[in-house]
């Protein structure tokens, strides 16, 4: 038997290789969409994207962030406010680019990839490639996450797909001199007259009984969902920090010390969780280990995020989000790292949100209704004033005569909508910005500002001096060119995505799978 195998060794090896290739194509490169499996995440170009492929793209996304490729990530939608949206946009855009690159004759060489890697700021010292930084990054950033040089090269290759596709597709874009001159009006000084209808003036003229009890009751009933108290929480937390004699450690010694500190925090978390099963709370577990437990006052999420720390000064800002992820009193967070510290949080108290009564929010409602009435009165007077001006101008009168027919006083303003080095009030900035669509001698429609409504008359738009034109020309042309390029590229990308026929596989369990992949 063995002699038969040895005799046909080459033939058997060939058969095994062929069967392996067929199996790989069948499992990972399927086009039969009727055979959807539990690990299938999406379809693109008529093929199934399996969980392992999607996980690889998620890892590459994280690695791109670690490498500081922020422009590449941002332009492909990777920095959207919602992480699910950011990841899906970025990953599917990458898959589209990988498919389109050969059609655009984009084939980055190893030399191209090496050149980009050597120029990454994370690997540079004094403007030159630092092999020690590269080696340290490989050891401390890549290896612990299961990455290798191949993953780094793959991320850089994707960034080159994007960069070269962008260059090829947007190469024909040009900006005319007429476009530049038209856009230059944002820098041209203007003289205008403004007629203001400030909301505060109308609020002050409202009678004390301008808002009836019935109106307040009706507003409350209609908008009850707006009048709910915010949930309050209080937490206990521990801080694990390096001892004084280890604070100044560097390199491998510091990494080792931080790892030991992390393990200490993890071990304590496991022990505290087990103790809770035997009616021993977080505070008692901390006391047993002689750890300093910090207790906070009750706090609200929005208030804390707005001020950084809110009323309580004991809770670091980075602990606010994880404090609100804990679901019930006694829950312990995962170990949280911030700078050279590790934290553990335990939820000590929850004051749930509740419906506020009318008496609690009556003053707020009265203020809102007064502002509404004042705004309506201002808008009505502005509408009448504008109609009167158009009527006077229509009868053949000059603007000076038309404005004299109104009881309100017009105020002259001057400046540039984008003036630099000249301080303008917020109101004046809004007024000047509203002149941009106007021609000389033209009256605006009713405009809205934070303080109320206003009407503008553009008296004069002065030309730029030769010095200013030379100063702004290149900047305007560059910005217009980049805008046009972005529009062209993302229109191409939109059409390419349509051709790809991207579809996230339906089903509740698949949605959960997809979400878990994004958060992995």
Beta strands, then each sheet from edge to edge (+ up, - down):
strand 1: 40-44
strand 2: 47-50
strand 3: 124-125
strand 4: 128-129
strand 5: 189-198
strand 6: 232-241
strand 7: 294-295
strand 8: 299-300
strand 9: 336-338
strand 10: 341-351
strand 11: 411-416
strand 12: 447-449
strand 13: 452-461
strand 14: 503-504
sheet 1: 2+ 1- 14+
sheet 2: 3+ 4-
sheet 3: 11+ 5- 13+ 12-
sheet 4: 7+ 6- 8+
sheet 5: 7+ 6- 10+ 9-
end
